């Protein structure tokens, strides 16, 4: 009984540490890209991966935010994209184009992988405040255990409210920009007519 209680306490402490660190990355950065870079820097210490992908539906459609943990051949990134498509990790209508942001492009190489191994994927969907999923890819399948899956679930759960607020802010900015552009466009013709009349 004592060993089980100790395991439970260790697990709770582990979850609390993850929660605190992820919330800290969200609070300290108003910019989504900077917050995500900080998140992935911490995330690397939780889960071993070659490629991590945040699949989201943003204000302008599906978005893949990619983080590389080490130098990765472009062939592996292409394979990760195929897996994301096959597993439908972010819903995409036929006409939509998917945007992709690589957070650390300097780690992407054109070298062919030494071995043609398949990438193992571990993914967890967000619960509903954000449409999408968090996925990690590795060439070493043995790394992904039930404990890894549980850790990924905790990270996704804690990241989701941060993403929801940042995406909402982005959507508001887009609405403001669209509204401003519409006002400028709608006022241009009447103002031109008024200016022409005043010039006569």
Secondary structure, 3 states (H helix, E strand, C coil): CHHHHHHHHHHHHHHHHHHHHHHHHHHCCCCHHHHHHHHHHHHHHHCCCCEEEEEEEECCEEEEEEEECCCEEHHHHHHHHHHHHHCCCCCCCCCCCCEEEECCHHHEECCCCCCCCCCEEEEEECCCCCCEEEEEEECCHHHCCHHHHHHHHHHHHHHHHHHHHHHHHHHHHHHHHHHHHHHHHHHHHHHHHHHHHHHC
